[in-house]
């Protein structure tokens, strides 16, 4: 699809999925290409970015696993919740930063139709981004990482509990700047 925002950006997204079924498991290969260009008055600056990605997803009964890769060229203006990158995690969207090579590994196990445990680890290679700092004084010093562990308990059609832990380290982490996060959340949702 193509998302055109007058005087801002033109965002193109292409994806192809191919699924192969075997006796023991199902395998899906996904490929994607994203392109974003500043247009018209270019209120967000001169944007010229692209990204490609690949994912291999394996499903066997109650267990699934995937490995994903994205490579960006240039920095995306990602203001409207675009999040097509295969390597995005719960909080990190670093795949959209300037010249990033990222990968993500995900494992999911369904204990039953009510209880699912998932784990994911993403590594976002050190970018050429400056953290939105126009004076260019904030430089990436390392790869950014995120590890997500999520336990989802669906009590019934109306009530659901989600408990998760997110461990993040920013690419701006250094010996003089602690930019790590260890976050725990419990989310309860009820449908009326």
N, C-alpha and C positions, 0 to 999 in steps of 0.2 A: 504494500500500500504506500501511498504518498501523502504526506501531511504538509500542507502549504499554509504558512502563516504570513500574511501580507506585511511587507517591510521588515520581516524578521528572518525567518528561515524556511527552507524547503527540506523536508526530512523524508528520505526514501528508505523503505524497509522491505527486504526480500528474504524469504525463508523457504527451504525445501526440506521435507521430512520423508524418509523411506523406512518402512518397517518390514522386518523379516521374521516370520514365525517358524520356530523349530519345535521339535517334540518336547524338549526340556525348558525352553525359555523363548522370550521375544526380544529381539534387538532392534533398536531404532537409531538411525544415523540422521542427524540434523545439520544443515548448513545454513548460514545466514550472511547477509551483507547489509550494512547500514551506510547511508551517505547523508551528510547534512551540509548545506551551503547557505550562507547569508544572502538575502535577496533585498531588492528595493533600497530603502533608506538604511538598511542594516543597523537597526537600533541596538543590536547586541554585539556589534563589531563585525569584523571580517572573518566569518566562519567558513572553514574549508576542512571538513573532517570525514573520515571513513573508517569502517571497521568490518572485519570479517570474523566469523566464528564457526566452530564445529563442536558437535556433541555426540557422544556414544552413550546410549541408555540401554541397560540390560534389565529385564524383568523376569523373575522366576517365582511363581506362586506369591508368597507373602513378602518377598525380598526384591529390592531394586537397587541398582547402583548406576552412577553415571560419572563420566569424566568430560570436562568441557574446556575449550580454549578460545580466547578472543585476542585479537591484535588490533589496536587502534592506531590511526595515523592522523595527527591533529587532535584538537580538543573540541568535544561536543558541547553545545548549549542545550542542557538537558533540564529545562525548567517545567515542563508540563507532565512530568511523571513518566516520560519514555523510559522503559526499562526492558529492552529486548535482549540485552547481552546475556549470553548463556552463563557467564561467570559472575553475575550479580549475586550478592548475598543479602541477608536480612537488612543490614544497614549500609554496607559499602557498595558504591557504584563507581569504583575507581577505573573500571574498564573504559569509561568514557573520557578519562583524562588523556593528556597529550602523550602519544607514543607509548602505550602500555601493552605489555605482553602479559596476559593473565590466564590462570588455569583454576579449575575448581573440581573437587571430588565430592560426591554426595552418596550417602548410603541411607536407605530407608527400610524399616522392617515393620510390617503390620502384624501385631500380636493376634488381633482379631478385628472385627469390623468397627470396634469402638476405640481401640488403643493403637497409636502409631508412634514410633520413635524414629527420628531422623537426625543425621549428623552431616555437616558439610564443612569443608575447609577450602578457602579461596586464597590465592596468592596473586597480588597485583604488582607486577614489576615496577620498579622505580620509574616514575613518569618524568616528563619535562614541565609539569605544571607548577605554578607558583602559589597555589592555595588561594586564588582570588586576590592576591596581594599586588596592587598596581605598582608599588615601588620596587617589586622584585627582590625583596629582602628575605623571603621565606622559601627555602629550597628543599626539595625532597632529599632525604639522606639514606633511604633504604626502601625495600619492598614493603608495601602495606599488606597486612594479612587479616583474615577474619575466620573464626571457627564458631559455628552455630550448632547447638544441640537443642532439639525441640521434642517435647513429649506432648502429644495431642490426645485428649480423651473426650470422645463424643458420647455423652451420656445417653442422649436420645436425639430425635430430630430437632428439638428446640434448644437444648442446653449443651454447650461445649466449653471445655477448659483447655487452655494451651499454656504450658510452662516451658520457658526457654532460658538458655544462658548463651550470651554472646561475648566472645573474647576478641577484641580488636587491637591492632597496633597500627598507628598512622604512619605514612611514609615520611612524616615530618618529625618522627620520634628521634631523639638524640640523647647524648649523655647529659645535656643541660636542659632538655625539655621532655618531660614525661607525657607522652601522648598515647597511653594505653587505656583501654576500657574493659571492664569486666561487669557486664550488665545482666541482671536477673529480672524476669518478668513473669507474672501470672495474669493471664487474660481470661475472663469469663464472658461468654456471649450467650444471650438468650433471644430466641426468635419468637415474636408474638404472632 
